[in-house]
């Protein structure tokens, strides 16, 4: 399957793509509304709740805009970030919503939707009114996931 066929099939299967897909695929985030699927030996995540998807989308888009300076980016084209920066924004923002959790790459977040729901409540039902500037320190200080060596270490 070439990449164009894959993208076409992916969009057909995943009509409500989870915006936190990258964080969930790191296997240390979860959500009560996520559903995994496999396509051509790859995993994807879809959302099963339209309202939760809308809140998550607004939340993450606002976090990206607010974190642009902290990420040392001059512009974000079409809400697309490099993979490591996207995970940094997603996981850093979620950990900012849960200040009692350590800001580490392997910190487990069990339910993303629950954290977003709390943010909606704190902002009187309007996720766009949330004080995103409070999340910037958590995003900018979220360490990248340690790189894994592709080489196997040989013992002498």
Secondary structure, DSSP 8 states (H G I E B T S, - for coil): --HHHHHHHHHHH-SSB-TTHHHHHTTSB--TTEEEEEETTEEEEEES-HHHHHHHHHHHHHHHHHHTTTTT-S--STT---HHHHHHHHHHHHHHH-TTS---TT--BS-HHHHHHHHHHHTTT-GGGS-GGGGHHHHHT--------SS-----
